[in-house]
Amino acid sequence: MQTKLGSIAEAWANIAVGFAINFSANWLILPLFGFHTLTLRNNFLIGMLYTVISLVRSYILRRWFNGLKFGNSEKH
């Protein structure tokens, strides 16, 4: 069982790593599709938008799976 502090640390690490990957991928891939004027600022803003979307998606899925009691070993 993970502690609350451990869960928070994991969540922030996941967000930071995901943002770094997204930022790098945007910088490398978007110019291949015609986005040649991508500035660092715009790349950062795009990355932030996708990070927020990912955070909301992850939260909703986690709450949904918790509601299903899927894989929980506790018996009620």
Residue pairs with C-beta under 8 A, 6 or more apart in sequence:
2 10
15 51
15 55
18 51
18 54
19 47
19 48
19 51
22 47
22 50
22 51
23 43
23 44
23 47
26 38
26 43
26 46
26 47
27 38
27 43
30 38
30 43
31 38
65 71
